């Protein structure tokens, strides 16, 4: 009888323990809220009034292209070196013109009553040869300043005078080794180091190698700029490879979370979805995004930070 009582008591105690465990499990699990993963995947849903109150605006994503570019380093050549070379060239050209006229006149008078002595003809001939050599030397000195193969427009004496006076700036630029330059660029985009102003330099032609910076060097002309002589500049030129196609995303649309850049897209009316974007392709003050966004999708262009705060803390109310 005693053994039977012990067995019944043991079974009753075990049932009570099982019941208590079940009640505890119900208490622990019953208070949990649903995981927010499904809601996050669907985006942040707001009312039209909340959107207006938060100041959220959207704009359709516009198509954009980005041509690969390579960056070099330029310097404005002091105009005194150009001025000396141009002055020597002008002087040599004038001297040759005069000596040729003298030789032509001497030959024309040969055999006439007013003819000069034979030694005068020999002297005029020697002077023409001497002046031709001086002109060739002046041309070589100028080529050492502006390059051995400048464009034909550089033969214009008026342009050379503008270079000599400093009105037109001579730009020398070098692109480092490994820069993707398939050929001589048609033009260059020039940016001062301390300003947002950009200039266009053209034409472009080959320059002697820069001993301080191995790579490909070019000359170009800058007009109507306030760049100072000797000023260092950043220079960009079209690189090799096809253009990249994507959409333009303004910088105001970006937010940072978890060390990554994101933007919000209005996937449905008043429903906003966060998408990761790459910022490795600057496009002016904006960015070219080649993946994750489609042309025409409406991107949040203002107050994206409020949407991020709302997503991180769903209890946040619109101010």
C-alpha positions in Angstrom: 0.0 0.0 0.0 2.8 2.4 0.8 4.5 1.6 -2.6 1.2 2.4 -4.5 0.9 5.7 -2.7 4.4 6.6 -3.6 3.8 5.8 -7.3 0.6 7.9 -7.5 2.3 10.8 -5.8 5.2 10.6 -8.3 2.9 10.6 -11.3 1.0 13.6 -10.0 4.2 15.5 -9.4 5.4 14.8 -12.9 2.1 16.0 -14.4 2.4 19.2 -12.5 5.9 19.9 -13.7 4.9 19.3 -17.3 1.9 21.6 -17.0 4.1 24.4 -15.4 6.7 24.0 -18.2 4.0 24.4 -20.9 2.6 27.5 -19.2 6.1 29.0 -19.0 6.7 28.4 -22.7 3.4 30.0 -23.6 4.3 33.1 -21.5 7.7 33.4 -23.1 6.5 33.1 -26.7 3.1 34.7 -26.5 4.5 38.2 -26.0 6.8 38.3 -29.0 5.9 40.6 -31.9 6.1 39.3 -35.5 9.5 39.6 -37.2 9.8 42.8 -39.2 11.5 41.1 -42.1 8.4 40.8 -44.2 7.3 44.4 -43.5 10.8 45.7 -44.4 10.8 43.7 -47.6 7.6 45.4 -48.6 8.9 48.9 -47.9 7.8 51.8 -45.7 4.1 52.4 -46.1 2.9 56.0 -45.3 -0.2 58.0 -45.8 -0.3 60.9 -48.2 -0.7 63.2 -45.3 2.5 61.8 -43.7 4.4 62.1 -46.9 3.4 65.8 -47.2 4.2 66.4 -43.5 7.7 64.9 -43.8 8.4 67.0 -47.0 9.3 63.9 -49.1 9.6 64.6 -52.8 10.4 62.2 -55.6 11.6 62.5 -59.2 11.8 59.9 -62.0 15.3 58.4 -62.5 16.8 59.8 -65.7 19.0 57.8 -68.0 22.7 58.8 -68.1 25.9 57.8 -69.7 29.4 58.0 -68.4 32.4 57.9 -70.7 35.6 56.5 -69.0 38.1 59.2 -68.1 41.7 59.3 -67.1 43.3 61.9 -64.9 46.6 63.7 -65.5 48.5 66.6 -64.0 49.0 69.9 -65.8 50.9 73.2 -65.4 50.6 76.6 -67.1 53.9 77.2 -68.9 55.3 80.7 -68.0 54.9 82.9 -71.1 58.4 84.4 -70.9 59.9 81.3 -72.4 57.3 81.5 -75.2 58.0 85.2 -75.6 61.7 84.8 -76.1 61.3 82.0 -78.7 58.6 83.9 -80.6 60.7 87.1 -80.7 63.7 85.1 -82.1 61.4 83.6 -84.7 59.9 86.9 -85.8 63.4 88.5 -86.0 64.7 85.6 -88.0 61.8 85.7 -90.4 62.2 89.5 -90.9 65.9 89.1 -91.6 65.4 86.4 -94.1 62.7 88.4 -95.9 65.1 91.3 -96.2 68.1 89.3 -97.4 66.0 87.5 -100.0 64.8 90.9 -101.3 68.3 92.1 -101.5 69.5 89.1 -103.4 66.6 89.3 -105.8 67.3 93.0 -106.5 71.0 92.3 -107.0 70.3 89.6 -109.5 67.8 91.7 -111.3 70.4 94.5 -111.8 73.1 92.1 -113.0 74.3 93.1 -116.4 72.8 96.6 -116.3 74.5 100.0 -116.0 73.4 100.1 -112.3 74.7 96.6 -111.5 76.5 96.0 -108.3 79.9 94.4 -108.2 80.1 90.6 -108.4 81.2 90.3 -104.8 77.9 92.1 -103.8 76.0 89.2 -105.4 78.1 86.7 -103.5 77.6 88.6 -100.2 73.8 88.7 -100.7 73.8 85.0 -101.5 75.7 84.2 -98.3 73.4 86.4 -96.3 70.3 84.6 -97.5 71.9 81.2 -96.5 72.9 82.6 -93.1 69.4 84.0 -92.4 67.8 80.7 -93.5 70.0 78.9 -91.0 69.1 81.4 -88.3 65.4 81.0 -89.1 65.7 77.2 -88.9 67.4 77.6 -85.5 64.7 79.9 -84.2 62.0 77.4 -85.3 63.8 74.6 -83.5 64.0 76.8 -80.3 60.3 77.5 -80.5 59.6 73.8 -81.0 61.5 73.1 -77.8 58.9 75.3 -76.0 55.7 74.4 -77.8 56.5 70.9 -79.1 58.0 69.5 -82.3 54.7 68.8 -84.0 52.2 71.6 -83.1 49.0 71.9 -85.1 48.9 74.2 -88.2 47.1 76.9 -86.4 50.2 77.5 -84.3 51.8 78.9 -87.4 49.5 81.9 -87.1 51.7 84.9 -86.0 48.7 86.5 -84.2 48.2 83.4 -82.0 51.9 83.2 -81.3 51.9 86.8 -80.2 48.9 86.1 -77.8 50.9 83.2 -76.4 54.0 85.4 -76.0 51.9 88.1 -74.2 50.3 85.5 -71.9 46.8 86.3 -73.2 46.5 82.7 -74.3 47.9 80.1 -71.8 50.1 77.2 -72.9 49.2 74.1 -70.8 51.5 71.2 -70.4 49.9 68.0 -69.1 51.2 64.5 -68.3 49.1 61.4 -67.8 51.0 58.8 -65.7 52.0 55.4 -66.9 49.1 53.0 -67.2 46.6 55.7 -68.1 44.1 54.5 -70.6 44.6 56.9 -73.5 44.1 55.2 -76.9 45.1 58.3 -78.9 45.7 62.1 -78.7 42.5 63.6 -77.1 40.6 66.1 -79.1 40.2 68.3 -76.0 41.0 68.3 -72.2 38.9 69.2 -69.2 41.0 71.3 -66.8 40.1 71.8 -63.1 41.9 74.0 -60.7 42.9 72.3 -57.4 41.1 74.8 -55.2 37.9 75.6 -57.2 35.0 74.0 -58.9 35.5 75.9 -62.1 36.3 73.8 -65.2 37.8 74.9 -68.4 38.2 73.2 -71.8 41.6 73.2 -73.5 42.0 72.6 -77.2 43.7 71.7 -79.5 45.9 69.0 -78.0 49.2 67.8 -79.4 52.2 65.8 -78.3 54.8 67.2 -75.9 58.3 66.0 -74.9 58.4 63.5 -72.0 58.3 64.9 -68.5 61.4 63.7 -66.7 59.8 64.1 -63.2 56.6 62.1 -64.1 56.9 59.1 -66.5 53.9 58.9 -68.8 52.4 60.5 -71.9 52.7 64.3 -72.2 50.7 66.8 -74.2 50.4 70.5 -74.9 47.2 72.4 -75.2 45.8 76.0 -75.3 43.7 77.6 -72.6 41.8 80.8 -73.6 39.7 83.2 -71.5 40.9 81.8 -68.1 42.3 83.4 -65.0 44.8 80.5 -64.5 48.1 81.7 -63.1 51.4 80.9 -64.7 53.0 77.9 -63.0 49.7 76.9 -61.5 49.2 73.1 -61.0 45.9 71.7 -62.4 44.0 68.5 -62.6 43.3 67.4 -66.2 40.9 64.8 -67.4 40.7 63.2 -70.8 38.4 60.5 -72.3 39.8 57.1 -71.6 39.5 53.8 -73.5 36.5 51.6 -73.3 32.8 51.9 -74.1 30.6 54.3 -72.1 28.7 53.1 -69.1 24.9 53.3 -69.1 22.7 53.7 -66.0 20.6 56.3 -64.2 21.5 59.6 -62.6 21.1 59.7 -58.8 21.4 63.1 -57.1 23.6 63.3 -54.0 20.6 64.6 -52.0 18.9 61.2 -52.5 21.6 59.2 -50.7 21.7 58.0 -47.1 24.3 56.0 -45.2 23.5 53.0 -43.2 25.8 50.1 -42.1 28.7 51.7 -44.0 26.8 51.5 -47.3 25.0 54.0 -49.5 21.3 53.7 -50.1 18.4 55.5 -51.8 14.7 55.2 -51.5 12.4 54.3 -54.4 8.6 54.8 -54.4 7.7 51.3 -55.5 4.0 52.0 -55.0 2.1 55.1 -54.2 3.3 56.2 -50.8 5.3 53.0 -50.3 9.1 53.5 -50.2 11.7 50.8 -50.6 15.4 51.2 -49.7 18.0 50.0 -52.2 21.7 49.9 -52.1 23.6 52.0 -54.7 27.2 52.2 -55.7 28.9 55.6 -55.6 32.1 54.8 -57.5 31.0 56.7 -60.6 30.7 60.5 -59.9 28.7 62.4 -62.5 29.1 66.1 -61.9 27.5 66.6 -58.5 25.5 63.4 -58.9 26.3 59.7 -59.3 25.8 57.2 -62.1 24.2 54.0 -60.9 24.4 51.1 -63.3 22.6 48.4 -61.2 19.6 48.2 -59.0 17.6 51.1 -60.4 15.6 51.4 -63.7 14.9 54.5 -65.8 11.6 56.1 -64.7 11.5 54.7 -61.2 10.7 57.5 -58.8 13.6 58.3 -56.5 13.2 60.1 -53.2 15.2 63.3 -53.7 14.6 65.0 -50.3 14.2 63.9 -46.7 15.5 60.4 -47.4 17.0 60.6 -43.9 13.6 60.8 -42.4 12.6 57.6 -44.2 15.7 55.9 -42.9 14.9 57.0 -39.3 11.3 55.8 -39.8 12.6 52.4 -41.0 15.1 52.0 -38.2 12.4 53.0 -35.6 8.9 52.3 -36.9 7.4 54.1 -33.9 8.9 57.4 -35.1 6.1 59.8 -36.1 6.4 62.4 -38.8 7.2 65.8 -37.3 
